[in-house]
Every structure is written in C-alpha cells, then in structure tokens.
C-alpha cells in the first residue's frame, strides 16, 4: 500500500469554499489561507444559535503502546462513515506539534485512506497558530525580565519565577538554561527553561476560552511568579495581557479543512496531553455543535489520562456534554498489553491477546461506571490481524454490554467504518446524563485521590511535605475550586510506564504541583514528565525533505 503522504498528495481536494458551503458556512464568515484551508470568523460563530439534536462523540483509546492504536485515523474514518450514511458531520481535531512531527511520532493527520488534508500544511506551520502562541508566551517572558531589569516595582522574587520560555521543536539542550549573562545591560542572571509550545499555558488557555473576552480575562490571570512575601504576580500586573491577546487575534479562530472524502473538519489548538488537558479548542467543538448533527472530537492519549481530563476539565468549563464515547483498540496493542514483545506483534498470539483484554475492559468500565457514558469499542483493523484473533476478541467481549465493531477505515476509508457509524448513532441516541467525577467544592487533595482511586485504581496517593504544603497554599489562596489536571505517563494506569495491562493497588506519587490560573486548573505531576521532549537517535526529520518542484517528501 502507498505511504500516507503519497495517498494524501494523490487526492483531489475540493476548494475550501465548497467545503464551507457543505458545512453551512457563508463566504462572508470564511477567511481563506490559500485554496484548501481557511479560518472561520469568531463573531459569526458566536452569533450562531444552538443546533437542536446535535450529538457529540468523544473519541478515546486504550492505554497507548508503541504498537499504535490509530485514534485519529479512526476519528476521521468514523466521520467519513457517518457522512456516507447521510449524517451531517463535523470532525474536530487537535493541530499537530512540529516537535513530534520531526521527532519520533511523525505527523498527526490520520493514515491510509482516513486522513485530513492538506496533510503537509496541517503538519508543518498550518495557519500559524502555534507561532502566534509561542510569540504571545515569549512576549510575556520578555516583559517579565524587562520589568525586573528596570527596577522591579512589583517586587518579584527572581527565585520564585514560574514562567518559562517556549519553542515548537524538541530540543533537550533547552530544558535548563541560564539567562541574563553578560553584565548589567543584559538583565539579572537566573536559571530558566524552555518548554515545547504545546505545554504552554497560553495553548491551554486558547483551547479552553469560549470567546475573545474570555481569552483576554484568562491571559491576564496567568501567574508568572511570586513576590518575597509569596504574593502572586500576574500577566495583568505586568500589563502584558492586551498585547498577548493582540498576537492571538487570528489564532483564536478555528481552522477549516477536509478529509480525503470531503467531510468538513475543524482543526484547532493542541495542548500537551501529559501536562495539560490534551483536547482541541472549546470554540471549535462548540462551532461544530452549531453546524452539524454529529460532531467527533478527540481526547488525548488513553481514556484514563485523556477522556478524564476532557470530561472533568473541558466539559466542566464549557458545558459541553458527549453523547457517547468510542474506545479505539488494535489487536496488536492488546497483545502488547498482554505481555508480547514489540517485534512479535505481527504473529498470531491468542494467549497474549486474551491477557491484554483487561486494559480495554478497564477503560470501558471507567467511562461507563464513573462517568455514565455509553461506549462503543472500535477495533482498528490492521493487516496482520488473523481471523482467529478477530474471532477470539469477539468471543471474549460478547458478554460485554458494549458494542464491539471491527473497522477497516485505514484501508477502505469511510466505507470500512459504516458498521461503526451505525453503532455510534445507536449509542448516541441512547445517551445518558454525564456524571462528573467530583464536585468543584471538593478540596484539591481529595480530587486527586478520587481520580487515583476511581480511574487509575490506585490504593493510595502520596506526596512529600513540600508538595502537601503547596497544595494547602493553593487551597487557602482560593484555587481549591479548580479541577485537577494529572500529569503522568500515558503508557500505564500506574505511574510506571513499564507496567502494562490493568494494574491496581499501586501507589501514585505526586512529586510537583503547578498552578495554571489562566487555564483554570491545577496540575499535579505524578512521575517524570518532560515538558521539553528530546529527539530520538534517528529523528523523523532525517527522512523529510522537499523536491526541486516544492513537493514535501518523507512526512509520515
């Protein structure tokens, strides 16, 4: 079969104004970026009335493995399948970060015959949203150090600065840096760091804001550091929120593209799914709910880390409510969770497949019991799946009160996911009210305990005295009503990425607490989480190039 980029480049794309017309977007609300992508005017979106009967479908997955699950590919295949059966559909996805594109992961626009296009544009620069977010973030960093250099009227304690700098490249050399060297003219020397752009609080803010006024309010609320008496200093105190909002004027508008089959897709924002909530923007999802009858959107990573944040942070903040959830799995990934080695996954292995099923069952149980969501399991079919493995999966899940559908969208596009589309329509039509995991009034320490016990199945949450004191300080300072955003490995229910399957009874250790006052959540870091990834020994960048006639090659 052809490579993903070859399939994408061979496709005949429709002009973006025709895609907009199909989605019900008038020319006056469209801001084209070339022939095949455009932004949608925010004032037009905000003026739209709610669409009666619109259904929101949450796409999530089992715990991620090196074998791959194909959640984005399945989201796109399902969207195309819903369109094929006559449903007015919108797909809402995150924008890819260029760090992983040039690092280990590669692109994030789907695969095979279930892709959003133009694939190269979406993966590389797109409409400049990430550049605008980086500029807004780093402007605040510059204003902060400039304020200190010119007298520090706010009394900022340089030992208590919490605002780093960002860049959208994986560069481990920037994890810890010293700035302000070279004498008094260059400011005060201090230790600093760079995060990747998707880990920026500005990214999280843009994706949780409901409109431009909300965006400006949240930017002003960002806490950049503390005084010697531990009073917070905000972006508003530094008078940086207005200029930051100006830089984000266009980035806050959602981006319209299409799938290979011409289904409209809004691709907007991309918070880091480890350190932040990992979902596309509230503005894009809300726009989809005003324009389409079925809206498909993703949560980051597996259901434990991604869907929990989608529901307890994004839904809590926005009022959005999914009508059902689709949990994506592959037979390869289930065999990996059952103990199979990575190099053996292409061989038939019924023993490992059966042993890996508890991971899938745990995610189904969490979403249906803890949140009250109806679920559909989508088995993303791969070339090496055998008839015996597919049959065993069906037998083992037959007693599950959840539809299980094998989908072949990677090879067949929307046609290969029609059965999945019918199952999703039935589940969404039988939607139950969403139950959030905890109430706003619950103290922060109790919130992390609820998440750990009910979602991660941990026996205990522990933290040292310094961390517990920080949690108590935030509680006393009036931040106790905020939701908790857990930062941990995506590879396991535990804090140890090497523990596969469905572990329980483990200890979850909170080693650090970070306040994201503008995004309006409290990050609790459990285990070692990198906010600036490094490149692998053989980066994906080595294979990427451009031909003499300007055609991108090697992007996967």
C-alpha positions in Angstrom: 0.0 0.0 0.0 1.1 3.6 -0.6 2.6 5.7 2.1 0.3 8.1 3.9 1.8 11.2 2.2 1.5 9.6 -1.2 -2.2 8.9 -0.7 -2.7 12.5 0.6 -0.8 14.1 -2.3 -2.7 12.0 -4.9 -6.1 13.1 -3.6 -8.1 15.7 -5.5 -9.1 18.3 -2.9 -12.1 20.4 -3.1 -11.8 24.2 -2.8 -12.2 25.2 0.8 -15.2 27.5 0.0 -17.1 24.3 -1.3 -16.3 22.5 2.0 -17.5 25.6 3.9 -20.7 25.6 1.9 -21.2 21.9 2.7 -20.8 22.8 6.4 -23.2 25.7 6.2 -20.6 28.5 6.5 -21.2 31.5 4.3 -18.4 33.2 2.2 -18.6 36.3 4.5 -17.5 34.2 7.5 -14.6 32.5 5.7 -11.0 33.7 5.8 -9.1 31.6 3.3 -5.5 30.6 3.7 -4.8 29.5 0.2 -7.2 27.2 -1.7 -7.7 24.4 0.8 -7.7 25.8 4.3 -9.4 28.7 6.0 -10.3 30.3 9.3 -13.8 31.0 10.4 -14.8 34.4 11.8 -15.4 34.2 15.5 -18.2 36.8 15.6 -20.1 34.7 13.1 -19.6 31.5 15.2 -20.7 33.3 18.4 -23.9 34.5 16.7 -25.0 31.0 15.6 -27.9 29.5 17.6 -27.5 26.0 19.1 -28.3 23.2 16.7 -31.2 21.1 18.2 -30.4 17.4 18.5 -26.6 17.7 17.8 -24.6 14.7 19.0 -21.1 15.0 20.4 -19.0 11.8 20.0 -15.9 11.5 22.2 -13.0 9.5 20.7 -10.6 7.9 23.1 -8.5 4.8 23.3 -6.8 2.1 25.4 -3.5 2.9 27.1 -1.1 3.9 24.3 1.6 1.4 23.2 4.5 1.5 20.7 2.3 -0.7 18.5 -0.1 2.2 17.8 -3.8 2.4 18.2 -4.9 4.8 15.4 -7.3 7.0 17.3 -7.0 10.0 14.9 -7.3 7.7 11.9 -10.5 6.1 13.5 -11.9 9.6 14.2 -11.6 10.5 10.6 -12.8 7.2 9.3 -15.9 7.4 11.5 -16.6 11.0 10.3 -16.4 9.8 6.7 -18.6 6.8 7.5 -21.3 9.0 9.2 -21.3 11.3 6.2 -21.7 8.2 3.9 -24.9 7.1 5.8 -26.4 10.6 5.4 -25.4 12.3 8.7 -24.3 15.9 8.7 -20.9 15.5 10.3 -18.1 17.7 11.6 -14.7 16.4 12.8 -12.9 18.4 15.5 -9.2 17.5 16.0 -6.0 19.0 17.5 -3.3 20.6 15.5 -0.1 18.6 15.3 3.0 19.9 17.1 6.1 20.1 14.9 8.2 18.7 17.8 6.8 15.2 17.4 6.5 15.6 13.6 10.3 15.9 13.4 10.9 13.7 16.3 9.6 10.2 16.9 5.8 10.3 16.3 5.6 11.8 12.9 2.5 13.6 11.7 -0.9 13.6 13.2 -3.4 13.8 10.4 -4.6 10.2 10.3 -3.4 7.4 8.0 -4.1 5.3 5.0 -7.5 6.3 3.4 -8.7 8.1 6.6 -6.8 11.4 6.6 -7.4 15.1 6.9 -5.8 17.2 4.1 -3.7 19.1 3.0 -1.6 16.7 5.1 1.7 18.6 4.7 0.2 22.0 5.5 -1.5 20.8 8.7 1.6 19.1 10.0 4.0 22.0 9.1 3.1 25.5 10.2 -0.6 25.2 9.1 -2.1 28.7 9.6 0.5 29.9 12.0 -1.5 29.3 15.3 1.4 27.7 17.1 3.8 30.5 16.1 1.3 33.1 17.5 1.0 31.2 20.7 4.8 31.0 21.1 5.1 34.7 20.4 2.5 35.6 23.0 4.1 33.3 25.5 7.6 34.6 24.9 6.4 38.2 24.9 5.3 37.7 28.5 8.6 36.2 29.3 10.4 39.2 27.9 8.1 41.7 29.7 8.8 39.8 33.0 12.5 40.1 32.7 12.3 43.6 31.4 10.2 44.7 34.4 12.9 43.2 36.8 15.7 44.9 34.8 14.0 48.3 35.1 13.6 48.4 38.8 11.2 45.6 39.7 8.5 47.8 41.1 6.3 44.7 41.7 8.9 43.2 44.0 9.2 39.9 42.0 11.4 37.4 43.8 13.7 36.1 41.0 13.9 32.8 42.9 10.1 32.3 42.6 9.6 32.9 38.8 7.4 30.2 37.4 7.0 31.4 33.7 9.4 29.7 31.3 10.0 30.2 27.5 8.7 28.0 24.7 9.7 26.8 21.2 8.0 24.3 19.0 11.0 22.0 18.5 12.2 19.0 20.5 15.5 20.3 22.0 16.7 18.7 25.2 19.6 21.2 25.5 17.0 23.9 26.4 15.4 22.0 29.4 17.6 24.0 31.8 19.3 27.3 30.7 20.9 30.3 32.3 19.8 33.7 31.0 20.8 37.3 31.6 24.5 36.6 31.3 27.0 39.3 30.0 26.7 42.1 32.5 24.1 44.6 33.9 22.9 45.6 30.4 21.5 42.1 29.8 19.4 41.9 33.0 19.8 39.7 36.1 21.3 36.2 35.6 18.9 33.5 36.6 18.1 29.9 35.8 15.3 29.4 33.3 13.9 26.6 31.0 12.2 26.1 27.6 9.0 24.0 27.2 7.6 22.9 23.9 4.8 25.2 22.7 2.1 22.6 23.3 3.0 22.6 27.0 2.4 26.4 27.2 -0.4 27.6 29.4 -1.2 30.0 26.6 -2.1 27.0 24.5 -4.3 25.6 27.2 -6.0 29.0 27.6 -6.7 29.4 23.9 -8.3 25.9 23.8 -10.5 26.5 26.9 -11.6 30.0 26.2 -15.2 30.4 25.0 -14.8 33.8 23.2 -12.3 36.6 22.8 -13.4 38.4 26.1 -12.8 35.1 28.0 -9.4 34.7 26.3 -8.3 38.1 27.4 -9.5 37.6 31.0 -7.7 34.2 31.2 -4.4 35.7 29.8 -4.5 38.4 32.5 -4.9 35.7 35.2 -1.7 33.9 34.3 0.6 33.8 37.4 4.2 34.3 36.3 5.9 34.2 39.7 5.7 35.5 43.3 7.0 38.3 45.5 9.2 37.6 48.5 6.1 37.5 50.6 4.7 34.9 48.2 2.0 37.1 46.6 1.2 36.1 43.0 2.3 38.3 40.1 0.1 38.1 37.0 0.4 38.9 33.3 -2.2 41.7 34.1 0.2 43.2 36.7 2.9 43.3 34.0 0.4 44.9 31.6 1.1 42.1 29.1 -2.3 40.6 28.6 -3.5 43.1 26.0 -0.5 42.7 23.7 -0.7 38.9 24.1 -4.4 38.9 23.1 -3.5 41.0 20.0 -1.0 38.4 18.9 -3.7 35.7 19.3 -6.4 37.7 17.4 -6.3 35.3 14.4 -5.1 32.2 16.2 -8.3 32.0 18.3 -10.3 31.4 15.1 -10.8 27.7 14.2 -9.3 26.3 11.0 -11.4 24.5 8.4 -10.0 21.7 6.2 -11.4 18.5 4.8 -10.9 14.7 4.8 -9.9 12.7 1.8 -13.7 12.1 1.2 -14.6 15.8 1.6 -16.0 15.7 5.1 -15.5 19.1 6.9 -13.0 19.2 9.7 -12.1 21.9 12.2 -8.5 21.5 13.4 -7.7 23.9 16.2 -5.3 24.1 19.1 -3.2 21.2 20.6 -2.4 21.3 24.3 0.1 18.7 25.6 -1.9 15.7 26.7 0.5 15.0 29.6 0.9 18.4 31.2 -2.4 19.9 30.1 -5.9 18.7 29.1 -5.0 17.5 25.6 -8.1 18.5 23.7 -8.9 20.7 20.7 -10.5 24.0 21.4 -13.8 24.7 23.0 -14.5 27.2 20.3 -14.1 24.6 17.5 -16.1 22.0 19.3 -18.9 24.4 20.1 -18.9 25.6 16.5 -19.2 22.0 15.3 -22.2 21.5 17.6 -23.8 24.5 15.9 -23.1 23.4 12.4 -23.5 19.6 12.4 -25.7 16.8 13.7 -22.7 14.6 14.6 -19.5 16.1 16.0 -16.5 13.8 16.5 -13.7 15.1 18.8 -10.7 13.5 20.5 -9.3 13.4 23.9 -5.5 12.9 24.3 -3.9 9.5 24.9 -5.9 6.7 26.6 -9.2 7.2 28.3 -7.7 7.3 31.8 -5.5 10.3 31.1 -7.3 11.9 28.2 -11.0 11.2 28.5 -10.9 12.0 32.2 -9.5 15.5 31.5 -11.8 16.0 28.6 -14.8 15.4 30.9 -13.6 16.9 34.2 -11.9 19.9 32.7 -13.1 20.7 29.2 -16.7 19.7 29.8 -16.8 21.3 33.2 -15.5 24.6 31.8 -17.6 24.7 28.7 -20.9 22.9 29.4 -20.3 20.5 26.5 -21.6 17.0 27.1 -20.7 13.9 25.0 -23.5 11.6 24.0 -21.2 8.5 23.8 -17.6 7.5 23.7 -15.7 5.4 21.2 -12.7 3.5 22.7 -10.2 2.6 20.0 -8.0 -0.5 20.2 -5.9 -2.6 18.0 -5.2 -6.4 18.3 -1.5 -5.6 18.1 -1.8 -3.2 21.1 -3.8 -5.6 23.1 -1.2 -8.3 22.6 1.4 -5.9 23.8 -0.6 -5.2 26.9 -0.8 -8.9 27.4 3.0 -9.2 27.5 4.0 -9.8 23.9 7.3 -8.2 22.7 7.1 -5.4 20.2 8.9 -7.5 17.5 6.4 -10.4 17.8 3.1 -8.4 17.3 2.7 -9.3 13.6 2.5 -13.0 14.6 -0.7 -14.7 15.7 -0.7 -14.8 19.5 -4.1 -15.7 21.1 -2.6 -16.1 24.6 -1.2 -12.5 24.7 -4.4 -11.1 23.1 -6.5 -12.7 25.8 -4.1 -11.5 28.5 -4.2 -7.9 27.2 -8.0 -7.5 27.2 -8.2 -6.3 30.9 -6.7 -3.0 29.7 -9.6 -2.4 27.3 -12.2 -3.6 29.8 -10.8 -1.2 32.5 -11.3 1.8 30.1 -14.8 0.7 29.2 -15.7 0.2 32.9 -14.3 3.6 33.9 -16.2 5.5 31.3 -19.5 3.7 31.7 -19.5 3.4 35.5 -17.6 6.5 36.7 -19.0 8.9 34.1 -22.2 7.2 32.9 -21.2 7.3 29.3 -22.4 4.7 26.8 -19.4 3.2 24.9 -18.6 1.6 21.6 -15.3 -0.3 21.1 -13.7 0.3 17.7 -11.2 -2.3 16.8 -8.9 -0.6 14.3 -8.2 -3.5 11.9 -4.5 -4.0 10.8 -3.1 -6.1 8.0 -1.5 -8.7 10.3 -4.7 -9.4 12.3 -5.7 -13.0 11.8 -9.2 -14.5 11.6 -8.6 -16.5 14.8 -7.6 -13.3 16.7 -10.6 -11.4 15.5 -12.8 -14.4 16.4 -11.3 -14.6 19.9 -11.8 -10.9 20.5 -15.4 -11.3 19.6 -15.9 -14.3 21.9 -14.2 -12.6 24.9 -16.2 -9.4 24.5 -19.5 -11.0 23.6 -20.8 -10.7 27.2 -19.8 -7.1 27.4 -22.8 -4.7 27.4 -20.9 -2.6 24.9 -20.9 -2.9 21.0 -17.6 -4.1 19.6 -17.0 -3.3 15.9 -14.1 -4.2 13.7 -13.4 -1.2 11.3 -11.3 -1.1 8.2 -11.2 2.6 7.5 -7.4 2.7 7.2 -7.6 0.5 4.0 -11.1 1.4 2.8 -11.9 4.9 4.1 -15.4 5.7 5.3 -16.7 2.6 3.6 -14.7 0.4 6.0 -16.3 2.1 9.1 -20.0 2.1 8.2 -20.8 -0.6 10.8 -19.0 1.5 13.4 -21.1 4.6 12.3 -24.4 2.7 12.8 -23.2 1.5 16.3 -22.2 5.1 17.3 -25.6 6.5 16.1 -27.4 3.9 18.2 -25.3 4.6 21.3 -25.6 8.4 20.9 -29.4 8.1 20.6 -29.5 6.2 23.9 -27.3 8.8 25.7 -27.3 9.0 29.5 -26.6 12.2 31.5 -22.9 12.8 32.1 -21.6 12.3 35.7 -18.5 14.4 36.5 -16.0 12.6 38.8 -16.0 15.2 41.6 -17.7 18.4 42.7 -16.0 21.8 42.4 -16.1 22.2 46.2 -14.1 19.1 46.9 -10.6 20.1 48.2 -7.7 19.7 45.8 -6.1 16.8 47.7 -9.4 14.9 47.7 -9.8 15.5 44.0 -6.5 13.8 43.1 -7.4 11.0 45.4 -10.8 10.4 43.7 -9.1 10.4 40.3 -6.4 8.0 41.5 -8.8 5.6 43.1 -11.7 5.5 40.6 -9.7 5.9 37.3 -6.2 4.7 38.0 -7.3 2.1 40.6 -4.5 3.1 42.9 -4.6 2.1 46.5 -3.0 5.3 47.8 -1.8 8.8 46.8 1.3 10.1 48.5 3.3 13.3 48.4 6.1 14.8 50.5 5.6 17.6 52.9 6.7 20.3 50.5 4.1 19.2 47.9 1.3 18.9 50.5 2.2 22.4 51.8 1.9 23.7 48.2 -1.5 22.1 47.8 -2.7 23.6 51.1 -1.4 27.0 50.0 -3.3 26.9 46.7 -6.4 25.7 48.6 -6.1 28.6 51.1 -5.4 31.1 48.2 -8.8 30.4 46.7 -7.8 27.9 44.0 -9.4 24.9 45.6 -12.5 25.0 43.3 -10.4 24.4 40.2 -10.2 20.9 38.6 -7.1 18.8 38.9 -5.1 18.1 35.7 -3.0 15.0 36.3 0.4 14.9 34.5 1.7 11.3 34.3 2.8 8.7 31.9 0.3 7.8 29.3 1.6 4.2 28.9 0.1 2.8 32.1 -2.7 3.1 34.6 0.1 3.4 37.2 2.9 6.0 37.3 5.4 3.5 35.9 5.3 3.4 32.1 6.7 -0.2 32.0 3.6 -1.6 33.8 1.2 -2.8 31.1 -2.3 -4.2 31.2 -4.7 -3.1 34.0 -2.7 -2.8 37.3 -4.4 -1.9 40.5 -3.5 -1.4 44.2 -0.4 0.7 43.3 0.8 3.9 44.9 0.5 7.2 42.9 3.1 9.7 43.9 2.6 13.5 43.4 6.0 15.0 43.1 5.1 18.5 42.0 2.2 20.9 41.8 1.8 23.7 39.3 -0.9 26.4 39.2 -2.3 27.2 35.7 -4.5 30.1 36.9 -5.4 31.3 33.4 -6.3 27.9 32.2 -8.1 27.4 35.5 -6.8 24.1 36.6 -4.1 22.8 39.0 -1.5 20.4 37.5 -0.4 17.6 39.7 2.7 16.0 38.3 3.0 12.2 39.1 6.3 10.7 38.0 8.8 12.0 35.5 7.1 14.2 32.8 9.1 16.0 30.2 7.7 19.4 29.1 10.6 19.6 26.6 11.0 16.3 24.7 14.2 15.3 23.1 14.9 13.9 19.6 15.4 10.1 19.2 18.7 8.6 17.8 17.1 8.7 14.4 14.7 11.6 14.2 11.8 11.6 11.7 13.4 14.8 10.4 16.1 12.8 8.7 13.6 11.4 6.2 11.7 14.7 5.5 12.8 16.8 2.5 11.4 18.8 -0.4 11.8 18.1 -4.1 13.0 20.7 -6.6 9.4 21.5 -7.6 8.4 22.1 -3.9 6.8 18.8 -3.0 7.3 17.6 0.6 8.6 14.1 0.9 9.2 11.7 3.8 6.5 13.0 6.1 4.6 10.2 7.8 
